[in-house]
Amino acid sequence: MHRDDRKRLADRRQALGERIKILRAYRNFSQDDLIRESGVGRNTIQRTEAGETSMRLTQVWKLADGLRVPVTWLLSDDWTWPTRGGAGGGEWPDEAPPKRYP
């Protein structure tokens, strides 16, 4: 794998972890709450939030369901907070969480 590809992958792992942490905090979920809501294991959540590992797509789906957001929002390069009635029909908050990534 080329060095630029490794860097891009590491950046995406970090962004996914940050998004999960932000959404978890926004929902007032502890890691235990997210484990219960998503069915994803503690080590996977901890290591993903830390940007240390990649997740299987099935785990990303489970986390998105547990966090009540579309999976595309977790994986997208676009950091736009979805609006009410947007794609996915999720439960949207009135305000976006703080923006951490451009």
Secondary structure, 3 states (H helix, E strand, C coil): CCHHHHHHHHHHHHHHHHHHHHHHHHCCCCHHHHHHHHCCCHHHHHHHHCCCCCCCHHHHHHHHHHHCCCHHHHHCCCCCCCCCCCCCCCCCCCCCCCCCCC
